[in-house]
Amino acid sequence: MMQNYIEPSFHDWDLLIKRPTDSYNDLESIVSRVFKSVKKEGDHAIINYTKQFDNILIDSLEVSLEEFKSAENKVSNSLKTAIQRAKLNIETFHNAQKTEKVYVETENGVQCWQEKKAIEKVGLYIPGGSAPLFSTVLMLAIPAQIAGCSEIILCTPPDSEGNISPEVLYTAQLCGIRTVFKTGGIQAIAGLTLGTKSIPKVYKIFGPGNQYVTAAKQWATRYHVAIDMPAGPSELLVMGDKNADPDFIASDLLSQAEHGPDSQVVFVTTHQVMLKKVSSAINRQLVDLPRKDIVIKALKNSKMIYFSNDGNAIDFINLYGPEHYMICMENEDLYVSNVKNAGSVFIGNYTPESAGDYASGTNHTLPTNGYAKQYSGLNLDSFMKAITFQKISKQGLMSLGETIELMSEAEGLQAHKNAVSIRLKKINNDI
Amino acid sequence: MMQNYIEPSFHDWDLLIKRPTDSYNDLESIVSRVFKSVKKEGDHAIINYTKQFDNILIDSLEVSLEEFKSAENKVSNSLKTAIQRAKLNIETFHNAQKTEKVYVETENGVQCWQEKKAIEKVGLYIPGGSAPLFSTVLMLAIPAQIAGCSEIILCTPPDSEGNISPEVLYTAQLCGIRTVFKTGGIQAIAGLTLGTKSIPKVYKIFGPGNQYVTAAKQWATRYHVAIDMPAGPSELLVMGDKNADPDFIASDLLSQAEHGPDSQVVFVTTHQVMLKKVSSAINRQLVDLPRKDIVIKALKNSKMIYFSNDGNAIDFINLYGPEHYMICMENEDLYVSNVKNAGSVFIGNYTPESAGDYASGTNHTLPTNGYAKQYSGLNLDSFMKAITFQKISKQGLMSLGETIELMSEAEGLQAHKNAVSIRLKKINNDI
């Protein structure tokens, strides 16, 4: 089902790293229309679009205290325990990402430091659709809380009865989030960007979504809002040799493929017979999957590639820049130490990709579509910004002043020079 | 010349934090046209646009070794020494920003870690115009080198004789950059985004520029390229009380105002008489400035504000989110500890803003236009991305497996569950 490529030549690599994604430019007219309406009519527009796109007329946008309470009763105890355990691991890993103030006296009397501060107002978007993605609530809300964001707003589309899934509400509450709005799609992003009577305006929007949400987030950046990263369909690249278990690899490729018909999975090997072994395992396991139709479509976008040497395999993988990258190799150290571009890396036979999706502690919001070359996955710093400070003493300025004067003059910026000269003159007069 | 506001009411704050910037949407048609031409005709298009926009026909895009050499001879020794000293301080401060690998065993047998890796290919843009901004070369190239970016490309527009300023070339060389292209504006950004025969395609583009460059960088994000931050006119907010020196403050406001007619400077005080004192000092110092005309235009966009209490002043400043924020207050600790939104902070009477522009060690590429609320100034991490890794032992998966199974099942993702179950089954069979 997946295309096989044997030792593809370097000239074909650019084609092989292509993702099955469309451009979203053709969505701009609808996105721009929704933003305009939300700007003009606020909540009214959001309720109207929710009726139009999600087919449900909601009377109140904000989730009530009663809804939170009843959600808590609807989630099984075993699932609650699982969510709590995942939360603990995710907290542990994101807490460890805290950084100290960076302080340096670059010269005598010239103190410079860098401190990170929380982004005050953040919006978290949780997609609706076929399944309630409560795991994404954990991945967005936990680092936002650890960062210390003072206003955390969550938007997620209501189901056909106007409700939010109990798992999503339970998880939000567990993470200390009490402000949840029943709205999804373009209108939710427009609400978070522009603000309405109900929905507060935020400074940065986080979270995955379909092509409409992605286009809307891109559009939001025109209105002084930042976004976490450009989103795209999920993807997994597995590198495995004879050390790998074909059944395990097949199960991981299938787990990635079930996300959506536009997901992409790639299997790379230096052990040619694995191509056939993994293929057979896929065919065996596929039969029983409830989301089989989606999986089959995704596998059509997917590739199996054989390279006879490690160097080419490693170079190809770094050029691909996979969102999820699994390494099941005898010489795993070589592969791990040569990771240049990837979202998250899964090492060894007993590290399924779904561990990182849910519970190991790492974040599952990751750059796809080759963006791992220049974007980080979501982490604590995504919810903060670094601010620099400096304090110069008279002594420090006496020492550094001439350097600044010379440079500003050479750049033709006399007033910049004056700001130093006027101070040096005062110091000299005072002496 | 600057508008005065005495104790403005909270309702007026939204108007007071407005910047004198235009939307760049009306530039999209020209930007899109240039990108299309560069995509189609490569170097040829870039040379044509350089002729059309910069009025110079260049025969070779890349700066030659001879040009580098002759540049070195044209820069005075005293300026070289100044640039070298600034480089040392900037290196010291950005070196201190290096972070260790974050490693946690979240549960027994579940190892998670985060490592930062350089963005491999980066493009640095240095504006041309009235003055050679060699200081920006330092601010972009130094962190790129410390991060370990393997391909660093610099673009800057040629002057009317087809040359690049010797100061820019000298500084680039000093920072270890040998790949410099003589092209600016939209066509330079298009070249870095799309790649041509001469100009390599990069993963992330850094650097300031005029409205065309800003619009082009925004446009570049449609082509899988990241940018450092949305740019805008420079700005400074000074907070000063009777402890401050009106002459110093005037010199800083003027140094910011000389950047361009759309720069904005704001003076906030809790000591009302300072409004008049600073105004007079501005008028006195203004007379002799070579860029007086620019300054006068910028001052027309600028404001002086009196608040009777510190709380309101601090809240207003955090709502404004200044790019440069200078604190000259008796109770400076109160102000420093309450900084929530700012690009870079300058503390005390002997810390002119121009120190940070050139030589103290902090970076001068900072978020303007209110973006300090959600963006960091340029720092070492801007040239890197964080990658997460995880490695789970059999023991670890036996312990964590059920949690993953429960959660993936509840999200309706059976194949995600299978990837765990198939491994647990194997472990149990092996025991």
Chai-1 contact restraints between the chains, C-beta under 6 A:
chainA,res_idxA,chainB,res_idxB,connection_type,confidence,min_distance_angstrom,max_distance_angstrom,comment,restraint_id
A,L79,B,L406,contact,1.0,0.0,6.0,A-B,restraint_1
A,L79,B,A410,contact,1.0,0.0,6.0,A-B,restraint_2
A,A82,B,T403,contact,1.0,0.0,6.0,A-B,restraint_3
A,A82,B,L406,contact,1.0,0.0,6.0,A-B,restraint_4
A,A82,B,M407,contact,1.0,0.0,6.0,A-B,restraint_5
A,R85,B,T403,contact,1.0,0.0,6.0,A-B,restraint_6
A,N89,B,T106,contact,1.0,0.0,6.0,A-B,restraint_7
A,T92,B,V104,contact,1.0,0.0,6.0,A-B,restraint_8
A,T92,B,T106,contact,1.0,0.0,6.0,A-B,restraint_9
A,F93,B,V104,contact,1.0,0.0,6.0,A-B,restraint_10
A,F93,B,T106,contact,1.0,0.0,6.0,A-B,restraint_11
A,F93,B,C112,contact,1.0,0.0,6.0,A-B,restraint_12
A,A96,B,V102,contact,1.0,0.0,6.0,A-B,restraint_13
A,A96,B,V104,contact,1.0,0.0,6.0,A-B,restraint_14
A,Q97,B,V102,contact,1.0,0.0,6.0,A-B,restraint_15
A,V102,B,A96,contact,1.0,0.0,6.0,A-B,restraint_16
A,V102,B,Q97,contact,1.0,0.0,6.0,A-B,restraint_17
A,V104,B,T92,contact,1.0,0.0,6.0,A-B,restraint_18
A,V104,B,F93,contact,1.0,0.0,6.0,A-B,restraint_19
A,V104,B,A96,contact,1.0,0.0,6.0,A-B,restraint_20
A,T106,B,N89,contact,1.0,0.0,6.0,A-B,restraint_21
A,T106,B,T92,contact,1.0,0.0,6.0,A-B,restraint_22
A,T106,B,F93,contact,1.0,0.0,6.0,A-B,restraint_23
A,T106,B,G361,contact,1.0,0.0,6.0,A-B,restraint_24
A,V110,B,S360,contact,1.0,0.0,6.0,A-B,restraint_25
A,C112,B,F93,contact,1.0,0.0,6.0,A-B,restraint_26
A,C112,B,S360,contact,1.0,0.0,6.0,A-B,restraint_27
A,C112,B,G361,contact,1.0,0.0,6.0,A-B,restraint_28
A,C112,B,T362,contact,1.0,0.0,6.0,A-B,restraint_29
A,K117,B,K340,contact,1.0,0.0,6.0,A-B,restraint_30
A,I119,B,Q374,contact,1.0,0.0,6.0,A-B,restraint_31
A,A131,B,E411,contact,1.0,0.0,6.0,A-B,restraint_32
A,A131,B,G412,contact,1.0,0.0,6.0,A-B,restraint_33
A,Y203,B,K373,contact,1.0,0.0,6.0,A-B,restraint_34
A,Y203,B,Q374,contact,1.0,0.0,6.0,A-B,restraint_35
A,K204,B,Q374,contact,1.0,0.0,6.0,A-B,restraint_36
A,A226,B,Q374,contact,1.0,0.0,6.0,A-B,restraint_37
A,D247,B,I422,contact,1.0,0.0,6.0,A-B,restraint_38
A,S251,B,N418,contact,1.0,0.0,6.0,A-B,restraint_39
A,S251,B,A419,contact,1.0,0.0,6.0,A-B,restraint_40
A,S251,B,I422,contact,1.0,0.0,6.0,A-B,restraint_41
A,D252,B,A419,contact,1.0,0.0,6.0,A-B,restraint_42
A,L254,B,A415,contact,1.0,0.0,6.0,A-B,restraint_43
A,S255,B,A415,contact,1.0,0.0,6.0,A-B,restraint_44
A,S255,B,H416,contact,1.0,0.0,6.0,A-B,restraint_45
A,S255,B,A419,contact,1.0,0.0,6.0,A-B,restraint_46
A,E258,B,A415,contact,1.0,0.0,6.0,A-B,restraint_47
A,L289,B,Q414,contact,1.0,0.0,6.0,A-B,restraint_48
A,L289,B,A415,contact,1.0,0.0,6.0,A-B,restraint_49
A,P290,B,Q414,contact,1.0,0.0,6.0,A-B,restraint_50
A,K340,B,K117,contact,1.0,0.0,6.0,A-B,restraint_51
A,A342,B,I387,contact,1.0,0.0,6.0,A-B,restraint_52
A,S344,B,T388,contact,1.0,0.0,6.0,A-B,restraint_53
A,V345,B,F389,contact,1.0,0.0,6.0,A-B,restraint_54
A,F346,B,Q390,contact,1.0,0.0,6.0,A-B,restraint_55
A,I347,B,K391,contact,1.0,0.0,6.0,A-B,restraint_56
A,G348,B,K391,contact,1.0,0.0,6.0,A-B,restraint_57
A,Y350,B,I392,contact,1.0,0.0,6.0,A-B,restraint_58
A,Y350,B,K394,contact,1.0,0.0,6.0,A-B,restraint_59
A,Y350,B,L397,contact,1.0,0.0,6.0,A-B,restraint_60
A,Y350,B,R423,contact,1.0,0.0,6.0,A-B,restraint_61
A,T351,B,Q390,contact,1.0,0.0,6.0,A-B,restraint_62
A,T351,B,K391,contact,1.0,0.0,6.0,A-B,restraint_63
A,T351,B,I392,contact,1.0,0.0,6.0,A-B,restraint_64
A,P352,B,A419,contact,1.0,0.0,6.0,A-B,restraint_65
A,P352,B,V420,contact,1.0,0.0,6.0,A-B,restraint_66
A,S354,B,I404,contact,1.0,0.0,6.0,A-B,restraint_67
A,S354,B,S408,contact,1.0,0.0,6.0,A-B,restraint_68
A,S354,B,H416,contact,1.0,0.0,6.0,A-B,restraint_69
A,S354,B,A419,contact,1.0,0.0,6.0,A-B,restraint_70
A,S354,B,V420,contact,1.0,0.0,6.0,A-B,restraint_71
A,A355,B,I392,contact,1.0,0.0,6.0,A-B,restraint_72
A,A355,B,I404,contact,1.0,0.0,6.0,A-B,restraint_73
A,G356,B,Q390,contact,1.0,0.0,6.0,A-B,restraint_74
A,Y358,B,I404,contact,1.0,0.0,6.0,A-B,restraint_75
A,Y358,B,M407,contact,1.0,0.0,6.0,A-B,restraint_76
A,A359,B,L400,contact,1.0,0.0,6.0,A-B,restraint_77
A,A359,B,T403,contact,1.0,0.0,6.0,A-B,restraint_78
A,A359,B,I404,contact,1.0,0.0,6.0,A-B,restraint_79
A,S360,B,V110,contact,1.0,0.0,6.0,A-B,restraint_80
A,S360,B,C112,contact,1.0,0.0,6.0,A-B,restraint_81
A,S360,B,Q390,contact,1.0,0.0,6.0,A-B,restraint_82
A,G361,B,T106,contact,1.0,0.0,6.0,A-B,restraint_83
A,G361,B,C112,contact,1.0,0.0,6.0,A-B,restraint_84
A,T362,B,C112,contact,1.0,0.0,6.0,A-B,restraint_85
A,T362,B,T388,contact,1.0,0.0,6.0,A-B,restraint_86
A,T362,B,Q390,contact,1.0,0.0,6.0,A-B,restraint_87
A,K373,B,Y203,contact,1.0,0.0,6.0,A-B,restraint_88
A,Q374,B,I119,contact,1.0,0.0,6.0,A-B,restraint_89
A,Q374,B,Y203,contact,1.0,0.0,6.0,A-B,restraint_90
A,Q374,B,K204,contact,1.0,0.0,6.0,A-B,restraint_91
A,Q374,B,A226,contact,1.0,0.0,6.0,A-B,restraint_92
A,Y375,B,K385,contact,1.0,0.0,6.0,A-B,restraint_93
A,S376,B,K385,contact,1.0,0.0,6.0,A-B,restraint_94
A,S376,B,A386,contact,1.0,0.0,6.0,A-B,restraint_95
A,N379,B,A386,contact,1.0,0.0,6.0,A-B,restraint_96
A,K385,B,Y375,contact,1.0,0.0,6.0,A-B,restraint_97
A,K385,B,S376,contact,1.0,0.0,6.0,A-B,restraint_98
A,A386,B,S376,contact,1.0,0.0,6.0,A-B,restraint_99
A,A386,B,N379,contact,1.0,0.0,6.0,A-B,restraint_100
A,I387,B,A342,contact,1.0,0.0,6.0,A-B,restraint_101
A,T388,B,S344,contact,1.0,0.0,6.0,A-B,restraint_102
A,T388,B,T362,contact,1.0,0.0,6.0,A-B,restraint_103
A,F389,B,V345,contact,1.0,0.0,6.0,A-B,restraint_104
A,Q390,B,F346,contact,1.0,0.0,6.0,A-B,restraint_105
A,Q390,B,T351,contact,1.0,0.0,6.0,A-B,restraint_106
A,Q390,B,G356,contact,1.0,0.0,6.0,A-B,restraint_107
A,Q390,B,S360,contact,1.0,0.0,6.0,A-B,restraint_108
A,Q390,B,T362,contact,1.0,0.0,6.0,A-B,restraint_109
A,K391,B,I347,contact,1.0,0.0,6.0,A-B,restraint_110
A,K391,B,G348,contact,1.0,0.0,6.0,A-B,restraint_111
A,K391,B,T351,contact,1.0,0.0,6.0,A-B,restraint_112
A,I392,B,Y350,contact,1.0,0.0,6.0,A-B,restraint_113
A,I392,B,T351,contact,1.0,0.0,6.0,A-B,restraint_114
A,I392,B,A355,contact,1.0,0.0,6.0,A-B,restraint_115
A,K394,B,Y350,contact,1.0,0.0,6.0,A-B,restraint_116
A,L397,B,Y350,contact,1.0,0.0,6.0,A-B,restraint_117
A,L400,B,A359,contact,1.0,0.0,6.0,A-B,restraint_118
A,T403,B,A82,contact,1.0,0.0,6.0,A-B,restraint_119
A,T403,B,R85,contact,1.0,0.0,6.0,A-B,restraint_120
A,T403,B,A359,contact,1.0,0.0,6.0,A-B,restraint_121
A,I404,B,S354,contact,1.0,0.0,6.0,A-B,restraint_122
A,I404,B,A355,contact,1.0,0.0,6.0,A-B,restraint_123
A,I404,B,Y358,contact,1.0,0.0,6.0,A-B,restraint_124
A,I404,B,A359,contact,1.0,0.0,6.0,A-B,restraint_125
A,L406,B,L79,contact,1.0,0.0,6.0,A-B,restraint_126
A,L406,B,A82,contact,1.0,0.0,6.0,A-B,restraint_127
A,M407,B,A82,contact,1.0,0.0,6.0,A-B,restraint_128
A,M407,B,S135,contact,1.0,0.0,6.0,A-B,restraint_129
A,M407,B,Y358,contact,1.0,0.0,6.0,A-B,restraint_130
A,S408,B,S354,contact,1.0,0.0,6.0,A-B,restraint_131
A,A410,B,L79,contact,1.0,0.0,6.0,A-B,restraint_132
A,E411,B,A131,contact,1.0,0.0,6.0,A-B,restraint_133
A,G412,B,A131,contact,1.0,0.0,6.0,A-B,restraint_134
A,Q414,B,L289,contact,1.0,0.0,6.0,A-B,restraint_135
A,Q414,B,P290,contact,1.0,0.0,6.0,A-B,restraint_136
A,A415,B,L254,contact,1.0,0.0,6.0,A-B,restraint_137
A,A415,B,S255,contact,1.0,0.0,6.0,A-B,restraint_138
A,A415,B,E258,contact,1.0,0.0,6.0,A-B,restraint_139
A,A415,B,L289,contact,1.0,0.0,6.0,A-B,restraint_140
A,H416,B,S255,contact,1.0,0.0,6.0,A-B,restraint_141
A,H416,B,S354,contact,1.0,0.0,6.0,A-B,restraint_142
A,N418,B,S251,contact,1.0,0.0,6.0,A-B,restraint_143
A,A419,B,S251,contact,1.0,0.0,6.0,A-B,restraint_144
A,A419,B,D252,contact,1.0,0.0,6.0,A-B,restraint_145
A,A419,B,S255,contact,1.0,0.0,6.0,A-B,restraint_146
A,A419,B,P352,contact,1.0,0.0,6.0,A-B,restraint_147
A,A419,B,S354,contact,1.0,0.0,6.0,A-B,restraint_148
A,V420,B,P352,contact,1.0,0.0,6.0,A-B,restraint_149
A,V420,B,S354,contact,1.0,0.0,6.0,A-B,restraint_150
A,I422,B,D247,contact,1.0,0.0,6.0,A-B,restraint_151
A,I422,B,S251,contact,1.0,0.0,6.0,A-B,restraint_152
A,R423,B,Y350,contact,1.0,0.0,6.0,A-B,restraint_153
